[in-house]
Amino acid sequence: MLEEIKRVALVHLARDGSALSLRAVARDMGMVSSAIYRYFPSRDELLTALIIDAYNDLSGVVEQADGGVDRRDAYLARWFAVCHAVRRWAIAKPAEYALIYGSPIPGYLAPDDTVEPGSRTVVIMARCIAEAEAAGKLHTAEGVAALPATENSVYAEELRAVAAGIGFAEDSRAVEAAVSAITHVFGAVNFEVFGRLNRVFTERGEWFDRQVREMAVGMGLARH
């Protein structure tokens, strides 16, 4: 029953956006409205379940894509694999993608138990970059100044925390570029999923592929 409620709720989200109503979901399922509250006491609890499911589904697909590259030192191939996995999932499941990467839902505050599932995809995407840097395989790393370990600024502390959270060394020269690249990936996917490229490119897969390569060049995973 839980899975069926979530399935119907996703249909409502795709159709009605943030105007998700437990009563409407119950009505479509042929349930009395009071019955659905036994499974999800509030709209926010249903939203949280959907969000966690979406994050877990996406990260599972991205993890599988990374693991599908046989050579673990093929860092560029792994980067392409994880980026394209994000795009394919988003195109296949636009309602779920919009739920986790679209506009915030008015009145909904995500609880702490969404944080770990929500960060997992980013950690997987960052992993090939961190491993490439650790192996000395980033072409531009020597030309980028490392953040001094003694730098006393809020941004420096935040960057070190990010580095630790996504698997980079504290003095990484690549973490800032990696965060920018991953942000760029989701920006590019957003533009496609939400129709911003509909009258711009018909070959949106090729456009995305070029974006992924440019990001790889910027991080030192590839050369022009």
Buried (B, 14 or more C-beta within 10 A) or exposed (E): EEEEBBEBBBEBBBEEBBEBEBBBBBBEBEBEEEEBBEBBEEBBBBBBBBBBBBBBBBBBBBBEBBEEBEEEEBBBBBBBBBBBBBBBBBBEBBBBBBBBBBEEBEEBEBEEEBEEBBBBBBBBBBBBBBBBBBEEBBBBBEEBEBBEEEEEEEEBEEBBEBBEEBBBBEEBBBBBBBBEBBEBBBEBBBBBBBEEBEEEEEEBBEBBBEBBBBBBBBBBBBEE
